Amino acid sequence: MAYKITEDCAACGTCADECPVGAISPGDIYKIDPELCTDCGTCADACPMGAIQPS
């Protein structure tokens, strides 16, 4: 199960910097590629907004 980024995303980039497989793309709201996501949860732990949830 991949993670998803909610509308609470502040586009700060913290999650993308922490993702070990490069599954997160920038944008107004960052996006996680479910094909690349390994479900490690590092992004969710790093997000200061709490905007990353299991999908």
VMD Tcl script that builds the backbone (N, CA, C; Angstrom):
set m [mol new atoms 165]
animate dup $m
set s [atomselect $m all]
$s set {name element resname resid chain x y z} {
  {N N MET 1 A 0.848 -1.177 0.000}
  {CA C MET 1 A 0.000 0.000 0.000}
  {C C MET 1 A 0.892 1.239 0.000}
  {N N ALA 2 A 0.760 2.047 -1.005}
  {CA C ALA 2 A 1.538 3.278 -1.106}
  {C C ALA 2 A 0.936 4.349 -0.208}
  {N N TYR 3 A 1.721 5.372 0.040}
  {CA C TYR 3 A 1.239 6.523 0.785}
  {C C TYR 3 A 0.685 7.552 -0.187}
  {N N LYS 4 A -0.127 8.481 0.333}
  {CA C LYS 4 A -0.635 9.579 -0.488}
  {C C LYS 4 A -0.445 10.875 0.277}
  {N N ILE 5 A -0.355 11.958 -0.474}
  {CA C ILE 5 A -0.186 13.280 0.118}
  {C C ILE 5 A -1.515 14.011 0.015}
  {N N THR 6 A -1.985 14.521 1.135}
  {CA C THR 6 A -3.281 15.184 1.195}
  {C C THR 6 A -3.164 16.662 0.832}
  {N N GLU 7 A -4.296 17.335 0.788}
  {CA C GLU 7 A -4.338 18.759 0.470}
  {C C GLU 7 A -3.703 19.625 1.549}
  {N N ASP 8 A -3.333 19.044 2.680}
  {CA C ASP 8 A -2.652 19.791 3.730}
  {C C ASP 8 A -1.189 20.053 3.384}
  {N N CYS 9 A -0.716 19.511 2.262}
  {CA C CYS 9 A 0.672 19.660 1.825}
  {C C CYS 9 A 1.021 21.135 1.636}
  {N N ALA 10 A 2.150 21.550 2.210}
  {CA C ALA 10 A 2.635 22.922 2.078}
  {C C ALA 10 A 3.706 23.030 0.998}
  {N N ALA 11 A 3.974 21.937 0.285}
  {CA C ALA 11 A 4.976 21.896 -0.786}
  {C C ALA 11 A 6.349 22.358 -0.302}
  {N N CYS 12 A 6.723 21.931 0.892}
  {CA C CYS 12 A 8.007 22.341 1.465}
  {C C CYS 12 A 9.178 21.508 0.950}
  {N N GLY 13 A 8.889 20.302 0.446}
  {CA C GLY 13 A 9.944 19.462 -0.111}
  {C C GLY 13 A 10.625 18.525 0.864}
  {N N THR 14 A 10.274 18.600 2.130}
  {CA C THR 14 A 10.905 17.752 3.131}
  {C C THR 14 A 10.723 16.277 2.808}
  {N N CYS 15 A 9.538 15.894 2.393}
  {CA C CYS 15 A 9.261 14.488 2.099}
  {C C CYS 15 A 10.091 13.988 0.926}
  {N N ALA 16 A 10.195 14.793 -0.124}
  {CA C ALA 16 A 10.951 14.392 -1.312}
  {C C ALA 16 A 12.421 14.190 -0.971}
  {N N ASP 17 A 12.957 15.048 -0.115}
  {CA C ASP 17 A 14.362 14.915 0.302}
  {C C ASP 17 A 14.591 13.630 1.084}
  {N N GLU 18 A 13.584 13.163 1.804}
  {CA C GLU 18 A 13.726 11.985 2.653}
  {C C GLU 18 A 13.402 10.667 1.950}
  {N N CYS 19 A 12.699 10.694 0.837}
  {CA C CYS 19 A 12.277 9.462 0.153}
  {C C CYS 19 A 13.491 8.713 -0.404}
  {N N PRO 20 A 13.714 7.477 0.051}
  {CA C PRO 20 A 14.904 6.736 -0.386}
  {C C PRO 20 A 14.822 6.207 -1.817}
  {N N VAL 21 A 13.631 6.214 -2.421}
  {CA C VAL 21 A 13.492 5.678 -3.781}
  {C C VAL 21 A 13.069 6.739 -4.796}
  {N N GLY 22 A 12.984 7.994 -4.395}
  {CA C GLY 22 A 12.650 9.075 -5.314}
  {C C GLY 22 A 11.243 8.995 -5.872}
  {N N ALA 23 A 10.295 8.561 -5.054}
  {CA C ALA 23 A 8.921 8.370 -5.510}
  {C C ALA 23 A 8.067 9.632 -5.419}
  {N N ILE 24 A 8.618 10.731 -4.928}
  {CA C ILE 24 A 7.819 11.932 -4.686}
  {C C ILE 24 A 8.187 13.022 -5.683}
  {N N SER 25 A 7.149 13.565 -6.344}
  {CA C SER 25 A 7.333 14.617 -7.344}
  {C C SER 25 A 6.809 15.938 -6.810}
  {N N PRO 26 A 7.509 17.042 -7.118}
  {CA C PRO 26 A 7.055 18.355 -6.657}
  {C C PRO 26 A 5.849 18.850 -7.429}
  {N N GLY 27 A 5.179 19.819 -6.820}
  {CA C GLY 27 A 4.016 20.480 -7.416}
  {C C GLY 27 A 3.371 21.351 -6.362}
  {N N ASP 28 A 2.224 21.920 -6.683}
  {CA C ASP 28 A 1.490 22.703 -5.675}
  {C C ASP 28 A 1.192 21.820 -4.471}
  {N N ILE 29 A 0.819 20.578 -4.761}
  {CA C ILE 29 A 0.714 19.519 -3.764}
  {C C ILE 29 A 1.599 18.403 -4.296}
  {N N TYR 30 A 2.567 17.996 -3.528}
  {CA C TYR 30 A 3.479 16.956 -3.977}
  {C C TYR 30 A 2.718 15.653 -4.212}
  {N N LYS 31 A 3.251 14.788 -5.073}
  {CA C LYS 31 A 2.593 13.524 -5.394}
  {C C LYS 31 A 3.559 12.367 -5.205}
  {N N ILE 32 A 3.012 11.231 -4.776}
  {CA C ILE 32 A 3.790 10.009 -4.608}
  {C C ILE 32 A 3.409 9.033 -5.706}
  {N N ASP 33 A 4.404 8.535 -6.420}
  {CA C ASP 33 A 4.172 7.536 -7.461}
  {C C ASP 33 A 3.978 6.181 -6.785}
  {N N PRO 34 A 2.763 5.613 -6.854}
  {CA C PRO 34 A 2.507 4.345 -6.155}
  {C C PRO 34 A 3.312 3.175 -6.718}
  {N N GLU 35 A 3.784 3.307 -7.956}
  {CA C GLU 35 A 4.601 2.241 -8.556}
  {C C GLU 35 A 6.009 2.220 -7.969}
  {N N LEU 36 A 6.487 3.371 -7.512}
  {CA C LEU 36 A 7.828 3.465 -6.945}
  {C C LEU 36 A 7.846 3.364 -5.417}
  {N N CYS 37 A 6.754 3.760 -4.790}
  {CA C CYS 37 A 6.677 3.782 -3.321}
  {C C CYS 37 A 6.844 2.378 -2.752}
  {N N THR 38 A 7.752 2.251 -1.776}
  {CA C THR 38 A 8.001 0.963 -1.121}
  {C C THR 38 A 7.300 0.852 0.225}
  {N N ASP 39 A 6.444 1.829 0.551}
  {CA C ASP 39 A 5.655 1.794 1.785}
  {C C ASP 39 A 6.518 1.824 3.037}
  {N N CYS 40 A 7.636 2.543 2.971}
  {CA C CYS 40 A 8.541 2.586 4.129}
  {C C CYS 40 A 8.062 3.557 5.207}
  {N N GLY 41 A 7.286 4.592 4.826}
  {CA C GLY 41 A 6.764 5.550 5.792}
  {C C GLY 41 A 7.704 6.675 6.158}
  {N N THR 42 A 8.880 6.718 5.556}
  {CA C THR 42 A 9.846 7.770 5.870}
  {C C THR 42 A 9.276 9.153 5.573}
  {N N CYS 43 A 8.563 9.271 4.471}
  {CA C CYS 43 A 7.984 10.565 4.094}
  {C C CYS 43 A 6.961 11.033 5.126}
  {N N ALA 44 A 6.123 10.121 5.573}
  {CA C ALA 44 A 5.099 10.468 6.559}
  {C C ALA 44 A 5.732 10.912 7.870}
  {N N ASP 45 A 6.795 10.240 8.258}
  {CA C ASP 45 A 7.500 10.618 9.495}
  {C C ASP 45 A 8.154 11.987 9.363}
  {N N ALA 46 A 8.607 12.334 8.156}
  {CA C ALA 46 A 9.325 13.586 7.939}
  {C C ALA 46 A 8.413 14.789 7.726}
  {N N CYS 47 A 7.169 14.561 7.307}
  {CA C CYS 47 A 6.279 15.664 6.948}
  {C C CYS 47 A 5.893 16.516 8.154}
  {N N PRO 48 A 6.275 17.818 8.142}
  {CA C PRO 48 A 5.942 18.685 9.277}
  {C C PRO 48 A 4.462 19.056 9.338}
  {N N MET 49 A 3.735 18.844 8.247}
  {CA C MET 49 A 2.312 19.191 8.193}
  {C C MET 49 A 1.407 18.000 8.506}
  {N N GLY 50 A 1.964 16.811 8.590}
  {CA C GLY 50 A 1.141 15.617 8.793}
  {C C GLY 50 A 0.260 15.337 7.595}
  {N N ALA 51 A 0.741 15.711 6.403}
  {CA C ALA 51 A -0.074 15.626 5.189}
  {C C ALA 51 A 0.087 14.328 4.423}
  {N N ILE 52 A 0.841 13.379 4.955}
  {CA C ILE 52 A 1.055 12.116 4.246}
  {C C ILE 52 A 0.430 10.985 5.038}
  {N N GLN 53 A -0.456 10.257 4.354}
  {CA C GLN 53 A -1.225 9.186 4.973}
  {C C GLN 53 A -1.133 7.913 4.139}
  {N N PRO 54 A -1.291 6.755 4.766}
  {CA C PRO 54 A -1.398 5.528 3.967}
  {C C PRO 54 A -2.647 5.606 3.087}
  {N N SER 55 A -2.528 5.113 1.853}
  {CA C SER 55 A -3.713 5.165 0.979}
  {C C SER 55 A -4.562 3.933 1.114}
}
mol reanalyze $m
mol bondsrecalc $m
mol representation Tube
mol addrep $m
